[in-house]
Amino acid sequence: MMIYKQRIRELRKERHLTQEEIGSLLNTSMQYYNKYENTDIPLPITHLITLAKFYGVSTDYILGLKDTKE
C-alpha cells in the first residue's frame, strides 16, 4: 500500500506549497517530485527523512504506519 503519496500531498497542500518548492527543498525537479506523489517512482529514504523533518512529522506517519503526526 502506497499511503505515503497521499500523505506527502496532504502535508504539502496544508502548507500551501507547490511541487516546485518541495522539489527545490529535495534538490530535485518539480517533475521528479510529482512522480513521488503519483508513485511512479519510490520515495528515497533520504527524501523521506528530509520531508519528515521539514513538516515536523514522523516518518511512520508519512509511510502510513501511524495515524498521528508525531
Residue pairs with C-beta under 8 A, 6 or more apart in sequence:
1 64
2 39
3 63
3 64
4 43
4 48
4 62
4 63
4 64
5 36
5 37
5 38
5 39
5 43
7 61
7 62
7 63
7 64
8 22
8 36
8 37
8 43
8 51
8 62
9 37
11 51
11 55
11 57
11 62
12 18
12 19
12 22
12 37
15 55
18 30
19 30
19 33
19 34
19 37
20 30
20 33
22 33
22 51
23 29
23 30
23 31
23 32
23 33
25 50
25 54
26 33
26 47
26 50
26 51
28 47
32 41
35 41
36 43
36 47
48 59
48 62
48 63
49 59
51 62
52 58
52 59
52 61
52 62
55 62
55 69
56 69
57 69
57 70
58 66
58 69
58 70
60 66
61 67
61 68
61 69
61 70
